[in-house]
Amino acid sequence: MHGELIHGEITEKVLGAAIEVHKHLGPGLLESTYESCLCHELQIRGLSFQRQVSLPLDYKGLHVEAAFRLDLVVEGKIIVELKSQEGILPVHEAQLMTYMKLTGMRVGLMLNFNVPAMKDGIVRRVL
């Protein structure tokens, strides 16, 4: 299976939900507001998700219980990180890739709602 097709149907639904939220709210609000509204849209679309998922880390015998916190995990397969800022920096994309490697999840989305058009705020990564 081609990388672009991994979890494509779920990804499409998530992106549709994000576009719907952005269409109604526009840019400039708090990340937490977008998260709440996006979760509502995911429910409407029949997708299961977890919010603020704690991700532990093991480092040379040290166990750090809540080393990271994932904004959303959709259908247990896709990590969704939300932003509401000027732009997505390389460090944010690196963070998403790290989360994917640590969880073993192959697909990640970074959604930045602080853009005039939501299509310009979408980054999709596949491991």
N, CA, C and O of each residue as an XYZ file, in Angstrom:
508
protein
N       0.843     -1.192      0.000
C       0.000      0.000      0.000
C       0.878      1.242      0.000
O       1.858      1.307      0.743
N       0.543      2.216     -0.815
C       1.301      3.458     -0.874
C       1.111      4.250      0.411
O       0.034      4.231      1.007
N       2.170      4.952      0.841
C       2.134      5.744      2.059
C       1.001      6.747      2.092
O       0.414      6.985      3.147
N       0.681      7.346      0.933
C      -0.362      8.364      0.897
C      -1.730      7.780      1.204
O      -2.634      8.510      1.610
N      -1.899      6.480      1.018
C      -3.206      5.866      1.190
C      -3.433      5.314      2.590
O      -4.549      4.905      2.911
N      -2.415      5.294      3.422
C      -2.566      4.749      4.768
C      -3.574      5.582      5.548
O      -3.391      6.785      5.734
N      -4.623      4.939      5.996
C      -5.683      5.585      6.784
C      -6.289      6.787      6.064
O      -6.698      7.754      6.706
N      -6.347      6.730      4.744
C      -6.837      7.850      3.944
C      -8.257      8.274      4.255
O      -8.551      9.468      4.304
N      -9.149      7.303      4.469
C     -10.550      7.629      4.740
C     -10.690      8.368      6.072
O     -11.444      9.336      6.176
N      -9.966      7.908      7.079
C     -10.004      8.575      8.391
C      -9.417      9.979      8.264
O      -9.981     10.944      8.780
N      -8.286     10.084      7.577
C      -7.645     11.383      7.380
C      -8.595     12.359      6.702
O      -8.699     13.515      7.114
N      -9.287     11.903      5.667
C     -10.239     12.766      4.956
C     -11.316     13.284      5.896
O     -11.676     14.460      5.841
N     -11.830     12.418      6.755
C     -12.875     12.833      7.697
C     -12.335     13.851      8.704
O     -13.014     14.826      9.026
N     -11.121     13.625      9.198
C     -10.511     14.561     10.145
C     -10.313     15.920      9.480
O     -10.629     16.955     10.067
N      -9.791     15.915      8.263
C      -9.557     17.172      7.549
C     -10.884     17.875      7.241
O     -10.973     19.100      7.330
N     -11.899     17.113      6.884
C     -13.220     17.696      6.659
C     -13.759     18.356      7.921
O     -14.356     19.432      7.867
N     -13.541     17.700      9.055
C     -13.976     18.261     10.338
C     -13.217     19.548     10.644
O     -13.811     20.526     11.099
N     -11.907     19.554     10.397
C     -11.090     20.744     10.656
C     -11.519     21.906      9.768
O     -11.600     23.047     10.224
N     -11.792     21.615      8.507
C     -12.231     22.653      7.574
C     -13.573     23.225      8.012
O     -13.797     24.432      7.926
N     -14.454     22.366      8.476
C     -15.762     22.821      8.957
C     -15.615     23.748     10.160
O     -16.256     24.798     10.221
N     -14.781     23.366     11.106
C     -14.541     24.202     12.287
C     -13.967     25.550     11.859
O     -14.422     26.601     12.311
N     -12.962     25.510     10.983
C     -12.316     26.747     10.541
C     -13.290     27.645      9.780
O     -13.250     28.868      9.914
N     -14.162     27.033      8.983
C     -15.148     27.791      8.210
C     -16.071     28.582      9.146
O     -16.441     29.718      8.849
N     -16.434     27.976     10.265
C     -17.361     28.623     11.200
C     -16.674     29.586     12.165
O     -17.252     30.609     12.534
N     -15.443     29.269     12.579
C     -14.778     30.082     13.601
C     -13.740     31.046     13.047
O     -13.517     32.115     13.615
N     -13.100     30.670     11.933
C     -12.024     31.495     11.395
C     -10.775     31.407     12.258
O     -10.739     30.654     13.231
N      -9.749     32.177     11.902
C      -8.492     32.157     12.652
C      -8.563     33.043     13.897
O      -9.491     33.835     14.060
N      -7.552     32.892     14.780
C      -7.363     33.843     15.864
C      -7.861     33.434     17.236
O      -7.752     34.217     18.180
N      -8.407     32.224     17.381
C      -8.889     31.787     18.691
C      -7.847     30.906     19.378
O      -6.821     30.565     18.790
N      -8.122     30.547     20.619
C      -7.218     29.690     21.373
C      -7.252     28.258     20.826
O      -8.275     27.783     20.335
N      -6.120     27.600     20.926
C      -5.996     26.208     20.491
C      -7.048     25.322     21.174
O      -7.635     24.446     20.539
N      -7.275     25.558     22.462
C      -8.239     24.743     23.216
C      -9.658     24.872     22.657
O     -10.427     23.912     22.696
N     -10.007     26.048     22.140
C     -11.324     26.252     21.534
C     -11.448     25.398     20.272
O     -12.457     24.723     20.066
N     -10.421     25.434     19.437
C     -10.441     24.618     18.223
C     -10.494     23.133     18.571
O     -11.178     22.358     17.903
N      -9.771     22.740     19.619
C      -9.770     21.325     20.012
C     -11.174     20.872     20.402
O     -11.631     19.819     19.957
N     -11.855     21.653     21.222
C     -13.213     21.291     21.653
C     -14.161     21.184     20.462
O     -14.929     20.228     20.351
N     -14.100     22.171     19.577
C     -14.994     22.173     18.414
C     -14.646     21.056     17.434
O     -15.538     20.441     16.850
N     -13.348     20.792     17.251
C     -12.937     19.704     16.367
C     -13.420     18.363     16.925
O     -13.880     17.510     16.167
N     -13.322     18.174     18.218
C     -13.807     16.927     18.828
C     -15.306     16.758     18.591
O     -15.773     15.650     18.327
N     -16.052     17.843     18.683
C     -17.485     17.784     18.410
C     -17.733     17.361     16.964
O     -18.598     16.527     16.698
N     -16.978     17.932     16.040
C     -17.113     17.564     14.627
C     -16.720     16.110     14.382
O     -17.346     15.428     13.571
N     -15.689     15.631     15.078
C     -15.294     14.226     14.928
C     -16.410     13.309     15.404
O     -16.675     12.277     14.787
N     -17.069     13.684     16.505
C     -18.207     12.897     17.005
C     -19.329     12.863     15.980
O     -19.909     11.809     15.720
N     -19.636     14.026     15.393
C     -20.680     14.112     14.370
C     -20.364     13.161     13.216
O     -21.269     12.555     12.642
N     -19.079     13.029     12.877
C     -18.655     12.179     11.765
C     -18.472     10.713     12.169
O     -18.073      9.885     11.350
N     -18.762     10.400     13.423
C     -18.712      9.013     13.881
C     -17.320      8.473     14.122
O     -17.118      7.259     14.106
N     -16.345      9.361     14.347
C     -14.972      8.926     14.605
C     -14.716      8.841     16.109
O     -15.150      9.704     16.872
N     -14.017      7.804     16.519
C     -13.619      7.708     17.920
C     -12.280      8.416     18.088
O     -11.459      8.440     17.171
N     -12.071      8.990     19.268
C     -10.837      9.732     19.519
C     -10.580      9.813     21.022
O     -11.472      9.617     21.848
N      -9.338     10.107     21.334
C      -8.923     10.391     22.708
C      -8.291     11.765     22.701
O      -7.586     12.127     21.759
N      -8.542     12.536     23.755
C      -7.968     13.881     23.884
C      -6.862     13.878     24.923
O      -6.914     13.143     25.909
N      -5.857     14.718     24.682
C      -4.775     14.937     25.639
C      -4.221     13.614     26.169
O      -4.235     13.354     27.372
N      -3.740     12.800     25.256
C      -3.240     11.461     25.576
C      -1.817     11.563     26.116
O      -0.922     12.081     25.447
N      -1.624     11.068     27.320
C      -0.313     11.069     27.960
C       0.564     10.002     27.321
O       0.140      8.863     27.127
N       1.787     10.388     26.999
C       2.718      9.472     26.347
C       3.965      9.329     27.214
O       4.725     10.286     27.368
N       4.182      8.145     27.779
C       5.375      7.951     28.612
C       6.636      7.795     27.766
O       6.572      7.582     26.555
N       7.773      7.905     28.428
C       9.061      7.786     27.760
C      10.012      7.004     28.660
O      10.089      7.252     29.863
N      10.725      6.069     28.069
C      11.773      5.348     28.797
C      13.123      5.796     28.261
O      13.368      5.787     27.055
N      13.987      6.187     29.182
C      15.317      6.655     28.797
C      16.353      6.039     29.734
O      16.431      6.403     30.908
N      17.147      5.105     29.210
C      18.230      4.471     29.967
C      17.800      4.056     31.371
O      18.464      4.368     32.359
N      16.685      3.351     31.435
C      16.206      2.845     32.711
C      15.320      3.816     33.483
O      14.740      3.439     34.501
N      15.208      5.033     33.026
C      14.339      6.025     33.662
C      12.993      6.013     32.955
O      12.928      6.137     31.732
N      11.914      5.862     33.726
C      10.570      5.891     33.150
C       9.929      7.236     33.507
O       9.725      7.546     34.680
N       9.619      8.019     32.485
C       8.942      9.303     32.674
C       7.502      9.098     32.232
O       7.229      8.958     31.040
N       6.578      9.081     33.189
C       5.196      8.688     32.925
C       4.489      9.588     31.909
O       3.884      9.079     30.965
N       4.550     10.879     32.074
C       3.829     11.789     31.169
C       4.826     12.727     30.491
O       4.756     13.945     30.655
N       5.739     12.155     29.741
C       6.784     12.947     29.097
C       6.214     13.854     28.007
O       6.710     14.959     27.786
N       5.167     13.376     27.326
C       4.539     14.123     26.247
C       3.035     14.025     26.389
O       2.519     13.149     27.083
N       2.339     14.928     25.727
C       0.882     14.884     25.688
C       0.432     15.125     24.246
O       0.679     16.184     23.668
N      -0.236     14.114     23.682
C      -0.753     14.209     22.320
C      -2.111     14.911     22.369
O      -2.942     14.584     23.216
N      -2.343     15.862     21.478
C      -3.621     16.573     21.478
C      -4.775     15.605     21.228
O      -5.719     15.546     22.015
N      -4.698     14.849     20.135
C      -5.745     13.890     19.791
C      -5.144     12.643     19.163
O      -4.139     12.704     18.455
N      -5.771     11.527     19.433
C      -5.493     10.288     18.705
C      -6.842      9.832     18.158
O      -7.770      9.556     18.918
N      -6.939      9.755     16.832
C      -8.204      9.427     16.171
C      -8.190      7.974     15.717
O      -7.267      7.516     15.043
N      -9.251      7.260     16.112
C      -9.423      5.849     15.747
C      -8.224      4.995     16.167
O      -8.002      3.926     15.598
N      -7.456      5.451     17.148
C      -6.283      4.718     17.614
C      -5.179      4.608     16.574
O      -4.251      3.816     16.736
N      -5.275      5.414     15.485
C      -4.352      5.256     14.360
C      -3.654      6.529     13.914
O      -2.570      6.469     13.335
N      -4.265      7.690     14.180
C      -3.734      8.945     13.649
C      -3.524      9.936     14.791
O      -4.435     10.202     15.575
N      -2.315     10.474     14.870
C      -2.022     11.530     15.836
C      -2.403     12.857     15.191
O      -2.038     13.130     14.047
N      -3.138     13.674     15.932
C      -3.523     14.995     15.442
C      -3.030     16.030     16.445
O      -3.466     16.053     17.596
N      -2.126     16.876     15.998
C      -1.609     17.964     16.824
C      -2.204     19.271     16.324
O      -2.223     19.535     15.122
N      -2.691     20.088     17.253
C      -3.353     21.336     16.898
C      -2.484     22.532     17.243
O      -1.776     22.541     18.249
N      -2.554     23.534     16.390
C      -1.834     24.792     16.609
C      -2.776     25.939     16.272
O      -3.729     25.784     15.509
N      -2.485     27.093     16.862
C      -3.165     28.330     16.507
C      -2.129     29.436     16.629
O      -2.108     30.195     17.598
N      -1.273     29.505     15.620
C      -0.163     30.457     15.655
C       0.220     30.890     14.249
O      -0.367     30.444     13.263
N       1.217     31.770     14.176
C       1.636     32.364     12.904
C       1.911     31.333     11.813
O       1.512     31.523     10.664
N       2.574     30.270     12.160
C       2.894     29.239     11.182
C       3.437     28.003     11.863
O       3.745     28.018     13.055
N       3.549     26.938     11.101
C       4.109     25.698     11.627
C       5.607     25.719     11.361
O       6.051     25.840     10.219
N       6.369     25.600     12.430
C       7.826     25.629     12.334
C       8.376     24.216     12.164
O       7.695     23.244     12.489
N       9.603     24.095     11.656
C      10.223     22.767     11.523
C      10.244     21.995     12.848
O      10.121     20.770     12.843
N      10.397     22.684     13.971
C      10.413     22.002     15.270
C       9.063     21.346     15.571
O       9.016     20.298     16.215
N       7.975     21.949     15.112
C       6.648     21.350     15.319
C       6.496     20.077     14.494
O       5.938     19.086     14.963
N       6.996     20.112     13.264
C       6.935     18.914     12.426
C       7.825     17.814     13.001
O       7.467     16.637     12.957
N       8.973     18.190     13.535
C       9.873     17.219     14.171
C       9.203     16.603     15.393
O       9.331     15.404     15.643
N       8.493     17.422     16.145
C       7.763     16.936     17.319
C       6.724     15.898     16.899
O       6.603     14.850     17.532
N       5.980     16.185     15.842
C       4.983     15.247     15.344
C       5.639     13.932     14.933
O       5.131     12.859     15.259
N       6.753     14.005     14.225
C       7.462     12.794     13.797
C       7.956     11.992     15.002
O       7.903     10.762     14.992
N       8.431     12.678     16.029
C       8.880     12.006     17.254
C       7.716     11.276     17.913
O       7.859     10.124     18.322
N       6.576     11.931     18.018
C       5.386     11.294     18.596
C       5.016     10.047     17.814
O       4.662      9.024     18.400
N       5.097     10.129     16.486
C       4.758      8.982     15.652
C       5.724      7.829     15.897
O       5.309      6.675     16.005
N       7.013      8.146     15.984
C       8.011      7.102     16.230
C       7.812      6.458     17.598
O       7.913      5.239     17.735
N       7.528      7.280     18.614
C       7.371      6.761     19.974
C       6.117      5.899     20.136
O       6.109      4.961     20.932
N       5.068      6.212     19.389
C       3.812      5.466     19.510
C       3.703      4.327     18.513
O       2.910      3.405     18.704
N       4.500      4.384     17.442
C       4.373      3.387     16.384
C       3.237      3.698     15.420
O       2.959      2.912     14.514
N       2.578      4.843     15.608
C       1.515      5.234     14.683
C       2.161      5.786     13.421
O       3.132      6.540     13.492
N       1.623      5.412     12.272
C       2.272      5.739     11.000
C       1.819      7.043     10.379
O       2.484      7.568      9.485
N       0.673      7.587     10.847
C       0.136      8.802     10.241
C      -0.039      9.883     11.298
O      -0.540      9.628     12.394
N       0.384     11.097     10.948
C       0.228     12.242     11.832
C      -0.245     13.456     11.066
O       0.150     13.678      9.921
N      -1.097     14.244     11.708
C      -1.580     15.494     11.129
C      -1.239     16.640     12.068
O      -1.418     16.532     13.282
N      -0.754     17.722     11.512
C      -0.556     18.968     12.248
C      -1.547     19.949     11.631
O      -1.500     20.217     10.430
N      -2.451     20.488     12.467
C      -3.476     21.398     11.977
C      -3.303     22.752     12.640
O      -3.476     22.886     13.852
N      -2.962     23.753     11.843
C      -2.817     25.116     12.347
C      -4.045     25.919     11.911
O      -4.245     26.165     10.721
N      -4.866     26.324     12.890
C      -6.110     27.025     12.593
C      -5.916     28.523     12.380
O      -6.849     29.207     11.959
N      -4.724     29.044     12.662
C      -4.493     30.484     12.537
C      -4.005     30.841     11.131
O      -2.936     31.424     10.951
N      -4.828     30.471     10.139
C      -4.528     30.737      8.731
C      -5.812     31.235      8.051
O      -6.915     30.900      8.484
N      -5.665     32.033      6.990
C      -6.866     32.502      6.279
C      -7.669     31.348      5.658
O      -8.900     31.365      5.689
N      -6.978     30.350      5.096
C      -7.627     29.180      4.495
C      -7.057     27.924      5.158
O      -5.840     27.739      5.203
N      -7.929     27.075      5.665
C      -7.484     25.895      6.420
C      -6.536     25.021      5.621
O      -5.640     24.407      6.199
N      -6.708     24.947      4.300
C      -5.826     24.102      3.475
C      -4.363     24.501      3.640
O      -3.469     23.677      3.447
N      -4.114     25.760      3.997
C      -2.738     26.242      4.194
C      -2.189     25.901      5.579
O      -1.010     26.128      5.849
N      -3.032     25.361      6.455
C      -2.611     25.034      7.810
C      -2.500     23.542      8.064
O      -2.450     23.118      9.218
N      -2.461     22.744      7.018
C      -2.464     21.285      7.152
C      -1.105     20.703      6.776
O      -0.583     20.963      5.692
N      -0.546     19.920      7.679
C       0.664     19.147      7.398
C       0.328     17.689      7.707
O      -0.155     17.374      8.795
N       0.586     16.800      6.740
C       0.353     15.364      6.931
C       1.680     14.655      6.771
O       2.406     14.885      5.803
N       1.996     13.791      7.723
C       3.243     13.022      7.684
C       2.915     11.541      7.804
O       2.001     11.141      8.525
N       3.689     10.737      7.073
C       3.541      9.281      7.112
C       4.914      8.676      7.362
O       5.889      9.036      6.703
N       4.986      7.749      8.325
C       6.237      7.030      8.587
C       6.311      5.819      7.680
O       7.284      5.067      7.732
